[in-house]
Amino acid sequence: MNSDKDPSALYLLAIRAMAQIGCLLTLVAGGALVVGLAVDTILGTKPFGLLVLLLGSIPVSLWVIYRYTTYHAKRFQNPAPPKEEDNQWE
C-alpha cells in the first residue's frame, strides 16, 4: 500500500484496526462479566468473583492488544510472496 497515492487508505486501515481492537476488548470484558456473574451465582460470593475476573481481564486485554498489533505489524512489513506469473525463469 502506497500512502503517497491514496492517504485515505491509511486512515481506513487505522479505523479498521481500532474497530477490531474495540471489539476484541468488548469480548474480553464481556466474557469476564458473564463468567464472573456465573461464578458468583454458583459459589454465592456476590461481588467477589465478578471483581476478580474484571480486574483479571485488564492484563488479558493488554495481551490481546499486544498480540493483535504484533501480528498485523509483521503482516504489513513482510512483502507479499511472488506470484507464479511473475517468475521470469520459466
N, CA, C and O of each residue as an XYZ file, in Angstrom:
360
protein
N       0.850     -1.166      0.000
C       0.000      0.000      0.000
C       0.895      1.227      0.000
O       1.752      1.379      0.870
N       0.696      2.087     -0.964
C       1.495      3.302     -1.062
C       0.664      4.460     -0.543
O      -0.341      4.828     -1.151
N       1.075      5.037      0.577
C       0.296      6.103      1.199
C       0.436      7.426      0.453
O      -0.356      8.338      0.689
N       1.432      7.563     -0.454
C       1.582      8.801     -1.209
C       0.456      8.964     -2.225
O       0.011     10.083     -2.481
N      -0.003      7.872     -2.799
C      -1.048      7.944     -3.809
C      -2.431      8.079     -3.191
O      -3.268      8.820     -3.707
N      -2.679      7.379     -2.101
C      -4.014      7.374     -1.508
C      -3.907      7.427      0.013
O      -3.866      6.384      0.666
N      -3.859      8.638      0.585
C      -3.728      8.724      2.047
C      -4.967      8.232      2.785
O      -4.881      7.866      3.957
N      -6.113      8.218      2.116
C      -7.322      7.749      2.797
C      -7.255      6.254      3.083
O      -7.918      5.777      4.003
N      -6.470      5.507      2.315
C      -6.337      4.072      2.564
C      -5.673      3.817      3.915
O      -6.037      2.879      4.624
N      -4.709      4.648      4.264
C      -4.048      4.510      5.562
C      -5.009      4.832      6.700
O      -4.999      4.168      7.737
N      -5.835      5.849      6.502
C      -6.826      6.206      7.522
C      -7.859      5.094      7.692
O      -8.254      4.777      8.813
N      -8.292      4.510      6.588
C      -9.259      3.413      6.669
C      -8.655      2.201      7.368
O      -9.342      1.505      8.116
N      -7.380      1.950      7.127
C      -6.699      0.850      7.801
C      -6.628      1.096      9.302
O      -6.842      0.177     10.093
N      -6.330      2.327      9.699
C      -6.264      2.663     11.123
C      -7.637      2.565     11.775
O      -7.753      2.079     12.900
N      -8.670      3.017     11.088
C     -10.026      2.925     11.632
C     -10.438      1.475     11.783
O     -11.053      1.101     12.781
N     -10.101      0.648     10.789
C     -10.442     -0.776     10.870
C      -9.720     -1.446     12.035
O     -10.308     -2.264     12.743
N      -8.458     -1.105     12.234
C      -7.700     -1.691     13.342
C      -8.277     -1.271     14.687
O      -8.388     -2.090     15.600
N      -8.646      0.007     14.814
C      -9.232      0.470     16.083
C     -10.571     -0.205     16.347
O     -10.880     -0.546     17.489
N     -11.365     -0.400     15.306
C     -12.657     -1.064     15.485
C     -12.471     -2.520     15.903
O     -13.196     -3.016     16.765
N     -11.506     -3.206     15.298
C     -11.258     -4.595     15.667
C     -10.735     -4.704     17.093
O     -11.132     -5.609     17.826
N      -9.859     -3.807     17.494
C      -9.357     -3.826     18.871
C     -10.490     -3.542     19.847
O     -10.566     -4.170     20.903
N     -11.364     -2.612     19.513
C     -12.517     -2.328     20.364
C     -13.423     -3.533     20.521
O     -13.915     -3.806     21.616
N     -13.647     -4.255     19.433
C     -14.471     -5.472     19.512
C     -13.785     -6.545     20.354
O     -14.440     -7.227     21.143
N     -12.478     -6.696     20.192
C     -11.756     -7.686     20.995
C     -11.826     -7.355     22.482
O     -12.029     -8.242     23.310
N     -11.657     -6.080     22.818
C     -11.721     -5.680     24.224
C     -13.125     -5.866     24.791
O     -13.283     -6.236     25.954
N     -14.137     -5.614     23.976
C     -15.513     -5.835     24.415
C     -15.761     -7.312     24.674
O     -16.436     -7.671     25.639
N     -15.221     -8.169     23.820
C     -15.377     -9.612     24.031
C     -14.686    -10.072     25.308
O     -15.234    -10.884     26.054
N     -13.496     -9.565     25.562
C     -12.766     -9.959     26.771
C     -13.506     -9.493     28.023
O     -13.706    -10.270     28.956
N     -13.911     -8.225     28.039
C     -14.610     -7.696     29.216
C     -15.985     -8.340     29.375
O     -16.404     -8.634     30.495
N     -16.681     -8.559     28.277
C     -17.985     -9.222     28.346
C     -17.870    -10.654     28.827
O     -18.700    -11.123     29.607
N     -16.840    -11.350     28.362
C     -16.611    -12.713     28.838
C     -16.304    -12.750     30.320
O     -16.790    -13.623     31.039
N     -15.494    -11.802     30.781
C     -15.188    -11.731     32.215
C     -16.438    -11.419     33.017
O     -16.615    -11.949     34.113
N     -17.297    -10.576     32.496
C     -18.542    -10.231     33.179
C     -19.460    -11.439     33.299
O     -19.983    -11.722     34.377
N     -19.657    -12.151     32.196
C     -20.555    -13.315     32.207
C     -20.008    -14.418     33.103
O     -20.744    -14.986     33.909
N     -18.726    -14.722     32.967
C     -18.132    -15.780     33.789
C     -18.108    -15.360     35.255
O     -18.339    -16.188     36.137
N     -17.831    -14.086     35.527
C     -17.830    -13.598     36.908
C     -19.196    -13.704     37.554
O     -19.306    -14.101     38.714
N     -20.237    -13.352     36.818
C     -21.597    -13.491     37.353
C     -21.957    -14.956     37.583
O     -22.620    -15.291     38.565
N     -21.517    -15.829     36.671
C     -21.787    -17.258     36.842
C     -21.051    -17.810     38.060
O     -21.618    -18.589     38.826
N     -19.808    -17.417     38.239
C     -19.034    -17.875     39.400
C     -19.675    -17.378     40.690
O     -19.769    -18.125     41.664
N     -20.114    -16.127     40.703
C     -20.773    -15.584     41.896
C     -22.074    -16.315     42.197
O     -22.401    -16.539     43.363
N     -22.811    -16.685     41.173
C     -24.063    -17.411     41.385
C     -23.797    -18.809     41.924
O     -24.493    -19.272     42.828
N     -22.802    -19.475     41.377
C     -22.504    -20.852     41.802
C     -21.926    -20.880     43.210
O     -22.339    -21.698     44.032
N     -20.979    -19.998     43.497
C     -20.299    -20.021     44.794
C     -20.999    -19.187     45.862
O     -20.698    -19.332     47.047
N     -21.917    -18.326     45.468
C     -22.627    -17.498     46.431
C     -21.816    -16.325     46.952
O     -22.151    -15.764     47.996
N     -20.776    -15.949     46.262
C     -19.963    -14.791     46.653
C     -20.351    -13.642     45.743
O     -19.860    -13.538     44.619
N     -21.229    -12.783     46.224
C     -21.870    -11.800     45.356
C     -20.897    -10.963     44.519
O     -20.916    -11.131     43.300
N     -20.062    -10.093     45.045
C     -19.256     -9.286     44.122
C     -17.840     -9.817     43.894
O     -17.135     -9.322     43.014
N     -17.414    -10.811     44.667
C     -16.002    -11.187     44.658
C     -15.555    -11.761     43.307
O     -14.564    -11.294     42.745
N     -16.251    -12.741     42.788
C     -15.850    -13.367     41.523
C     -15.886    -12.397     40.360
O     -15.004    -12.407     39.501
N     -16.910    -11.560     40.338
C     -17.030    -10.574     39.271
C     -15.870     -9.586     39.305
O     -15.271     -9.294     38.270
N     -15.553     -9.072     40.485
C     -14.461     -8.104     40.594
C     -13.114     -8.725     40.235
O     -12.299     -8.105     39.551
N     -12.887     -9.943     40.698
C     -11.614    -10.607     40.400
C     -11.460    -10.829     38.899
O     -10.397    -10.571     38.333
N     -12.520    -11.305     38.259
C     -12.410    -11.573     36.827
C     -12.362    -10.288     35.998
O     -11.682    -10.245     34.973
N     -13.061     -9.259     36.418
C     -12.955     -7.988     35.694
C     -11.561     -7.382     35.837
O     -11.010     -6.859     34.869
N     -10.990     -7.449     37.032
C      -9.616     -6.967     37.200
C      -8.622     -7.864     36.461
O      -7.611     -7.389     35.945
N      -8.917     -9.158     36.416
C      -8.061    -10.076     35.669
C      -8.153     -9.886     34.165
O      -7.243    -10.274     33.432
N      -9.244     -9.293     33.699
C      -9.380     -9.074     32.257
C      -8.498     -7.927     31.764
O      -8.281     -7.796     30.559
N      -7.991     -7.105     32.665
C      -7.129     -5.987     32.250
C      -5.821     -6.490     31.635
O      -5.480     -6.064     30.532
N      -5.065     -7.391     32.310
C      -3.853     -7.891     31.649
C      -4.160     -8.728     30.413
O      -3.377     -8.747     29.463
N      -5.301     -9.421     30.424
C      -5.680    -10.194     29.237
C      -5.938     -9.246     28.069
O      -5.538     -9.532     26.940
N      -6.595     -8.133     28.324
C      -6.850     -7.141     27.278
C      -5.543     -6.556     26.746
O      -5.391     -6.373     25.538
N      -4.612     -6.265     27.632
C      -3.314     -5.748     27.195
C      -2.574     -6.772     26.343
O      -1.940     -6.414     25.350
N      -2.653     -8.045     26.728
C      -2.006     -9.105     25.954
C      -2.659     -9.240     24.584
O      -1.964     -9.428     23.585
N      -3.987     -9.145     24.523
C      -4.703     -9.241     23.247
C      -4.297     -8.090     22.327
O      -4.075     -8.301     21.135
N      -4.199     -6.886     22.868
C      -3.778     -5.738     22.059
C      -2.351     -5.940     21.553
O      -2.058     -5.658     20.391
N      -1.473     -6.423     22.413
C      -0.083     -6.669     22.016
C      -0.003     -7.703     20.897
O       0.688     -7.491     19.901
N      -0.708     -8.820     21.060
C      -0.670     -9.874     20.042
C      -1.273     -9.395     18.723
O      -0.752     -9.701     17.651
N      -2.356     -8.654     18.805
C      -3.008     -8.144     17.599
C      -2.077     -7.207     16.831
O      -1.923     -7.330     15.616
N      -1.463     -6.278     17.546
C      -0.610     -5.307     16.862
C       0.670     -5.945     16.321
O       1.113     -5.589     15.229
N       1.271     -6.875     17.056
C       2.484     -7.515     16.533
C       2.168     -8.395     15.334
O       2.959     -8.454     14.392
N       1.037     -9.075     15.348
C       0.653     -9.915     14.209
C       0.460     -9.056     12.962
O       0.980     -9.380     11.894
N      -0.280     -7.973     13.098
C      -0.541     -7.142     11.930
C       0.689     -6.344     11.505
O       0.853     -6.062     10.317
N       1.542     -5.979     12.431
C       2.775     -5.281     12.053
C       3.667     -6.193     11.225
O       4.244     -5.756     10.229
N       3.786     -7.452     11.621
C       4.586     -8.400     10.843
C       3.959     -8.640      9.478
O       4.664     -8.751      8.475
N       2.647     -8.720      9.442
C       1.952     -8.984      8.187
C       2.124     -7.831      7.205
O       2.264     -8.061      6.004
N       2.116     -6.594      7.698
C       2.249     -5.450      6.807
C       3.695     -5.185      6.417
O       3.942     -4.582      5.373
N       4.653     -5.615      7.221
C       6.052     -5.362      6.909
C       6.625     -6.398      5.955
O       7.521     -6.079      5.173
N       6.132     -7.624      6.000
C       6.640     -8.657      5.112
C       6.088     -8.439      3.711
O       4.900     -8.167      3.542
N       6.953     -8.559      2.704
C       6.450     -8.401      1.341
C       5.579     -9.591      0.951
O       5.714    -10.689      1.490
N       4.711     -9.348      0.029
C       3.839    -10.422     -0.451
C       4.680    -11.435     -1.216
O       5.635    -11.053     -1.893
N       4.345    -12.715     -1.123
C       5.106    -13.711     -1.876
C       4.904    -13.495     -3.376
O       3.823    -13.094     -3.806
N       5.949    -13.761     -4.173
C       5.814    -13.542     -5.614
C       4.794    -14.500     -6.220
O       4.677    -15.656     -5.814
N       4.070    -13.989     -7.191
C       3.087    -14.821     -7.882
C       3.805    -15.683     -8.902
O       4.925    -15.376     -9.311
N       3.161    -16.753     -9.306
C       3.779    -17.642    -10.286
C       3.910    -16.958    -11.639
O       4.809    -17.287    -12.413
N       3.021    -16.005    -11.934
C       3.073    -15.297    -13.206
C       4.318    -14.423    -13.309
O       4.811    -14.168    -14.407
N       4.825    -13.965    -12.165
C       5.962    -13.053    -12.154
C       7.310    -13.763    -12.285
O       8.347    -13.102    -12.333
N       7.315    -15.070    -12.342
C       8.558    -15.820    -12.422
C       9.153    -15.648    -13.815
O       8.532    -16.040    -14.803
N      10.347    -15.067    -13.908
C      10.976    -14.788    -15.193
C      11.765    -15.976    -15.728
O      12.135    -15.967    -16.902
N      12.033    -16.977    -14.937
C      12.932    -18.056    -15.330
C      12.223    -19.207    -16.003
O      12.874    -20.176    -16.395
N      10.945    -19.140    -16.147
C      10.245    -20.259    -16.806
C      10.067    -20.012    -18.265
O       9.500    -20.848    -18.968
